[in-house]
Amino acid sequence: MNTGPSDALASADEWLLGKRKVALATVTRTWGSAPRPAGSQMAVRDDGAFSGSVSGGCVEGSVIAEAQAALGDGKDRNLQFGVSDEDAWAVGLACGGTIEIHVSPVLETAGRNAVAEVKRARDEKRAVVLATDLKSGENRVLFPEERSGDALADAARAQARRDQSASVEIDGKSWFLTVFNPPLDLAIIGAVHIAQPLARMASLADYAVRIIDPRTAFATAERFPGIALSHAWPDEALNSVPLGARSAIVALTHDPKLDDPALAAALKSDAFYIGALGSKTTHARRLERLKAQGFSGAELARINGPIGLDIGARSPAEIAIAILGQMTAQLRKG
């Protein structure tokens, strides 16, 4: 039975706190049109209750049985399943594929602590990686923001930057790195016409979108339904909720009083994307103003201006597509 929530980690933490036995199943590798990507997880309780998904329904029954067996003998399992074309159709795929799944019983104190630590970090919106030795089941919790000379930590940082869970070979051990990144964040400076389709499209792409514009007539709930609005000045708003490595920011007002402070704050942050609307002439003037504030040429090169991919966009919606496309390319390039 599925207990409802699809958040395997949260369910595992809750069940462990309730003194129940839990096993975690994680997709570690896929070939073909596998139903779920690497890093997908399912938590299985000792009574067969489960949360999350590793295959969209194709092999869940077998995984639950293996998880219960693992809870019985305390041994990790590395499973491989072929998803038939017939089963693939049932979950919306054109053809089948193959998936490998690691099943790990969370029985020792170290394992329970690792689940709790990852859950806590995720709740705090910190990037965190759960490294699991695919042979022994040993777990390490790694934080990409913390730099060290440790090869496993460096690999975790690289995978977090790619936003992709994956297996790595280090010092003769096979580790699977399950990446838990905080939500993507998009700060839009200026509640202008282009911001309306961009906010909707970015929300569909799983960004937490916020509109920052002190002009209350522009930034209204009627124009931006369901979008977080701030009427603070950009520098104040970005100081209150800072940009991070999972943040993108676009300045759309054409007004230096609003755009320049926002861009200055962005250049001091780890934001992965910075964009500013305007012609080449407008952008050149903008760079001169920011240069006068002490920013170097290398720092100013982080600003994408004129903004967006060069696709000949004309309408606000087309410009929004060009911006989101460029954001996506920059996010995924690493």
CORMO-V531299 format. One record per run of one state. SS is the DSSP state (A for helix, B for strand, O for the rest). FROM is the first residue (numbers start at 0). LEN is the number of residues. If there is no record, write none. Layout:
ss->SS from->FROM len->LEN
ss->SS from->FROM len->LEN
This chain:
ss->O from->0 len->1
ss->B from->1 len->1
ss->O from->2 len->5
ss->A from->7 len->10
ss->O from->17 len->4
ss->B from->21 len->11
ss->O from->32 len->8
ss->B from->40 len->5
ss->O from->45 len->4
ss->B from->49 len->3
ss->O from->52 len->7
ss->A from->59 len->14
ss->O from->73 len->3
ss->B from->76 len->7
ss->O from->83 len->1
ss->A from->84 len->6
ss->O from->90 len->6
ss->B from->96 len->10
ss->O from->106 len->2
ss->A from->108 len->15
ss->O from->123 len->4
ss->B from->127 len->6
ss->O from->133 len->5
ss->B from->138 len->4
ss->O from->142 len->8
ss->A from->150 len->12
ss->O from->162 len->3
ss->B from->165 len->5
ss->O from->170 len->2
ss->B from->172 len->8
ss->O from->180 len->3
ss->B from->183 len->6
ss->O from->189 len->3
ss->A from->192 len->12
ss->O from->204 len->2
ss->B from->206 len->6
ss->O from->212 len->15
ss->B from->227 len->3
ss->O from->230 len->3
ss->A from->233 len->7
ss->O from->240 len->6
ss->B from->246 len->5
ss->O from->251 len->4
ss->A from->255 len->12
ss->O from->267 len->5
ss->B from->272 len->4
ss->O from->276 len->3
ss->A from->279 len->13
ss->O from->292 len->4
ss->A from->296 len->4
ss->O from->300 len->2
ss->B from->302 len->2
ss->O from->304 len->11
ss->A from->315 len->17
ss->O from->332 len->2
